[in-house]
Amino acid sequence: MHMPFRGRLKLLVASLTAVILLTWLYLLAGNLENGRSLLLSPCLSETPEARVLERAVLESRVREMEEENRQIRLQLNQLQGTAGQPADGGNYGNAAWGASADTGPEDVENTAEERANHTECPRSPTVLKCELIHVACVCAGHNASRDVVTLVKSILFHRKNPLHFHFITDAVANQILSSLFQSWMVPSVQVSFYDADELKSEVSWIPNKHYSGIYGLMKLTLTKALPSDLTKVIVLDTDITFATDIAELWAIFRKFTDKQVIGLVENQSDWYLGNLWKNHKPWPALGRGFNTGVILLYLERLRRIGWEQMWRLTAERELMSMLSTSLADQDIFNAFIKQNPVLVHQLPCFWNVQLSDHTRSEQCYTEVSDLKVIHWNSPKKLRVKNKHVEFFRNLYLTFLEYDGNLLRRELFGCPSHATSESVQLQGALEELDEDDQCYDFRRERITVHRVHLYFLQYEYTPTGDDTDVTLVAQLSMDRLQMLEAICKHWEGPISLALYMSDAEAQQFLRYAQASEVLKNRKNVGYHIVYKEGQFYPVNLVRNVALRNANTPYVFLADVDFLPMYGLYDYLRKSVVQLDMANTKKALVVPAFETLRYRLSFPKSKAELLSMLDMGTLYTFRYHVWTKGHAPTNYAKWRTATTPYKVEWEADFEPYVVVKRDCPEYDQRFVGFGWNKVSHIMELDAQGFSELILVVLSADVCEEAEWRAISPGLQTILCWAGMVSAGLGWGESQ
């Protein structure tokens, strides 16, 4: 028993010794192969310091393996970049056109090792939770003011941070956008406006062929236009759509080196390569050049290096040979960068996917998730040719028709500076009792509706005699068919407020742009009041149209009415004859109606009376609401030859011509009924005397025909008066 036991013990010791020797030999081989010892001195192996040193040695080995991995990846990326790069031009630096994330410059916080070990996994955002992000935009005119709303929607949809928008605007855009943001009341959003007229002298000396005109050069002046204590800003064109959180773009500022002051995406067409057509001579640029639709501006550093003087010297030098800019500020930015390449930080191309006519942007993305920013930088906009344009267009239309009311959400956890209007609204909401049977009506009265003034191009030149009259009316989507007829009957200025959803507003835009009648009328102001709630705020919508009339006098009508031909000129003459400038008078325009779908307008008062006698025409609402127009005294009107005065009576609701500064409609009335009656009562209470107009001219009218658009539509003719059509909210109310 003793001998076998000792034999087994010897065998076990020999086995352990062999294992130790083999392990030592293996480690020694690794040492000889890689040139660094992994073994520790025997005298140190049992101490705590030895264990720490051993761990450090192992970590060193791991880093060596990662370095080898980095070299392999770097070589692979270079091969892919070379294969994917167009043959007729190269990118600035060694950056490949791909959908990989920006690894940034090699600096203290972003070493070469970190860049090489980058994976497709997105990095955690480096923007603080409640950090304020500044966005600047140049916006001028009616069309740009409409386009910038879609940009803002796309930013608000994805954002998680407070925002401060800085708009460089002309007078038109200032009026439109200030009203829009004030009524939008988006939490954690600040808006500042800067007068573009004060900056024109800075760039007006530069000849520019770009369709954006002088406003296309305004971005050069941002260091002067924006507050001196503003250090960084993201600058965007109005034709931009975001597909991600703008904070990701803001975070790239931290990747700038100490010398970099501008962040740009490379131009994705061959414009600056000069090979688009024969004898094409572009401005100087670095490689393909850079596109200025999306810019990261380090304002503090730009001011420090004397940006204003530097871009001026660059422009003056190049204009001596180029004579003018073709791409506005972009040409000057590129010429500047050509001379100072160290100042630019190249952004990944997915931060500005350019859909121009000669774009190569499809090399910039492989999947939908690669897209960050879409830039419609062709004059053709949505009609640009691109094999993926349908996808891009649908993404754009999503925000175009998106309900802006849904973007009023609060950023929880971030303090927000409340405006006086929002504080007042919140106080009114807290006073409401949800158990009150009239809660819905009381809630509607304090609802703040978004308002977009002058949705389409508007031009008006005041008359010199201060007698001009604006037709004021409101309508909803079901009354669009009346607009062309009204424009044919009334040649004077018109102020229309349209109660619509975001999607309906775009349908109206397409309708107006396709109508030969409407697109040729520039003196019609269309003001969108966006839908919210279940009731039709008829008097609020009327007040929007009334406030934005630009003439001394207004004709308060309804969209269902067709004025007689020549009524505009007749009212202007009546304003003078009745001395309305120095008296408080309301001119009542008698209204008539017909149930016929086709009707020839009467050419004279005698013909009108004949049609009344034959039953072709009726006095307005005689069979529905006689009291509404009974005080007009149609029997007296038949024989009258001059205007006559009438007294106010209960339920009187005529259509009147008054001064523009007349009392507004009572906005507590919503839906149908009594809303116009209360306004006429207010006019009488404030001392307005009511005069009935009489039209005598036999040649005022031309033969005219008006067709109802749909069955059941009630036609109402106006002879020194007007008409209502059909049922619904657009009906005379």
Secondary structure, DSSP 4 states (H G I P E B T S, - for coil): -HHHHHHHHHHHHHHHHHHHHHHHHHHHHHHHHHTS-----TTTTTSHHHHHHHHHHHHHHHHHHHHHHHHHHHHHHHHHHHHHS-TT---STT--SSSPPP----SSSS-HHHHHT--SSPPPP-S-TTPPEEEEEEE-HHHHHHHHHHHHHHHHHH--S-EEEEEEE-HHHHHHHHHHHHHH--TTEEEEEEEGGGTHHHHTTS-B-STTGGGGGGGGGHHHHS-TT--EEEEE-TTEEESS-HHHHHGGGGG--SS--EEEEEPSBSGGGT-SSTT--PPP-STT-EEEEEEEEEHHHHHHTTHHHHHHHHHHHHHHHH-SBSSTHHHHHHHHHHH-GGGEEEEPGGGSEE--TTB-GGGG-SSGGG--EEE--STTGGG---TTHHHHHHHHHHHHSS-GGGG----TTS-----HHHHHHHHHHHH--TTSTTHHHHHHHT----EE---S-------TTS--EEEEEEEEGGGTTHHHHHHHH--S-EEEEEEE-HHHHHHHHHHHHH-HHHHT--SEEEEEEE--SSS--HHHHHHHHHHT--SSEEEE--TT-BPPTTHHHHHHHHHHHTTTTSS-EEEEE--EE---SS-BPPSSHHHHHHHHHHTSSEETTTTT-GGGTGGG-HHHHHH-SS-EEE---TT---EEEEETTSPPP-TT--SSSSHHHHHHHHHHHTT-EEEE-----SSS----B---SSTTPPP-B-SSS----SSSTTS--
